[in-house]
Amino acid sequence: MADRILVLYGSYRSDRMGIRLADFIVAGLKARGEDVELIDAKAIGLPILDRMYKEHKPGSAPPALEALAAKIKAADAFVFVTGEYNWGMQPGLKNLTDHFLEEWFWRPAAIASYSAGRIAGARSNLLWHGTLSEMGMLVVSSTLTVGPISEALSTDGKATGEAGKFLEKSFVRFADDLAWWTEAAKMQRARKAPPY
Ligand SMILES: Cc1cc2nc3c(=O)[nH]c(=O)nc-3n(C[C@H](O)[C@H](O)[C@H](O)COP(=O)(O)O)c2cc1C
């Protein structure tokens, strides 16, 4: 059975580039038979965090928050696509993520970073690793680091040139590792209900 995977991306910029990588990952996972959905923080448009999802009375959360909570809870795995602003995380994705906590627990997450230059978002990649662990996800060790993103991916999310070839090669192990941990977590959840 296909795994239900959410690919999360959070740039709000008009000229954003990371959507290329998000589209590449969605297409690549779909080609492997997975059940994939892009969660685009800009399209969802949550306000800056006021009340977390769990702080709303049951059934009274804003519809966008309620719908996203249901998707997160139903997912088997997550991919976080992250750019880097001034050595830090993109606030749009962090804001979306912080609205939830327990909803993320007991599933694996993989990180794919990118930037305009050769550093490929490595610093935000590192920051996300700790944050996702804190939020109860098992962060898989395989990662993608794409840079310069404009050389690796076309506007429609297709791999281009030498950088694109490297990305396609790296993606195989990235997706294999995520699939292995997704299966492991699924089996364990079925065998034993999570303690909380
Ligand atoms: C506010 C801002 C800060 C940035 N800081 C960094 C940085 O610290 N490191 C880096 O490699 N690129 C940096 N960049 C360049 C980004 O890697 C590049 O613009 C990338 O496309 C941003 O992702 P997005 O297009 O999906 O929003 C920065 C860009 C912006 C707009």
The ligand as an SDF file (V2000), in Angstrom:
LIG
                    3D

 31 33  0  0  0  0  0  0  0  0999 V2000
   16.0550   37.4020    3.1410 C   0  0  0  0  0  0  0  0  0  0  0  0
   16.9760   36.4680    2.4170 C   0  0  0  0  0  0  0  0  0  0  0  0
   18.0840   35.9490    3.0760 C   0  0  0  0  0  0  0  0  0  0  0  0
   18.9230   35.0510    2.4440 C   0  0  0  0  0  0  0  0  0  0  0  0
   19.9530   34.4890    3.1390 N   0  0  0  0  0  0  0  0  0  0  0  0
   20.6550   33.4780    2.5920 C   0  0  0  0  0  0  0  0  0  0  0  0
   21.5930   32.7540    3.3720 C   0  0  0  0  0  0  0  0  0  0  0  0
   21.8250   32.9900    4.5310 O   0  0  0  0  0  0  0  0  0  0  0  0
   22.2480   31.7320    2.7580 N   0  0  0  0  0  0  0  0  0  0  0  0
   22.0330   31.3960    1.4490 C   0  0  0  0  0  0  0  0  0  0  0  0
   22.6600   30.4440    0.9630 O   0  0  0  0  0  0  0  0  0  0  0  0
   21.1440   32.0670    0.6940 N   0  0  0  0  0  0  0  0  0  0  0  0
   20.4540   33.0940    1.2230 C   0  0  0  0  0  0  0  0  0  0  0  0
   19.5260   33.7790    0.4840 N   0  0  0  0  0  0  0  0  0  0  0  0
   19.3340   33.4220   -0.9320 C   0  0  0  0  0  0  0  0  0  0  0  0
   18.3500   32.2690   -1.0240 C   0  0  0  0  0  0  0  0  0  0  0  0
   19.0690   31.0530   -0.9540 O   0  0  0  0  0  0  0  0  0  0  0  0
   17.5560   32.2950   -2.3290 C   0  0  0  0  0  0  0  0  0  0  0  0
   16.9470   33.5570   -2.5010 O   0  0  0  0  0  0  0  0  0  0  0  0
   16.4720   31.2200   -2.3280 C   0  0  0  0  0  0  0  0  0  0  0  0
   15.9000   31.1620   -3.6100 O   0  0  0  0  0  0  0  0  0  0  0  0
   15.4080   31.4950   -1.2610 C   0  0  0  0  0  0  0  0  0  0  0  0
   14.3670   30.5380   -1.2780 O   0  0  0  0  0  0  0  0  0  0  0  0
   12.9290   30.8820   -1.9380 P   0  0  0  0  0  0  0  0  0  0  0  0
   13.2280   31.4240   -3.3160 O   0  0  0  0  0  0  0  0  0  0  0  0
   12.2030   29.5480   -2.0110 O   0  0  0  0  0  0  0  0  0  0  0  0
   12.2570   31.8850   -1.0870 O   0  0  0  0  0  0  0  0  0  0  0  0
   18.6770   34.6850    1.0910 C   0  0  0  0  0  0  0  0  0  0  0  0
   17.5820   35.2200    0.4450 C   0  0  0  0  0  0  0  0  0  0  0  0
   16.7250   36.0750    1.0850 C   0  0  0  0  0  0  0  0  0  0  0  0
   15.4980   36.6100    0.3680 C   0  0  0  0  0  0  0  0  0  0  0  0
  1  2  1  0
  2  3  1  0
  2 30  2  0
  3  4  2  0
  4  5  1  0
  4 28  1  0
  5  6  2  0
  6  7  1  0
  6 13  1  0
  7  8  2  0
  7  9  1  0
  9 10  1  0
 10 11  2  0
 10 12  1  0
 12 13  2  0
 13 14  1  0
 14 15  1  0
 14 28  1  0
 15 16  1  0
 16 17  1  0
 16 18  1  0
 18 19  1  0
 18 20  1  0
 20 21  1  0
 20 22  1  0
 22 23  1  0
 23 24  1  0
 24 25  2  0
 24 26  1  0
 24 27  1  0
 28 29  2  0
 29 30  1  0
 30 31  1  0
M  END
$$$$
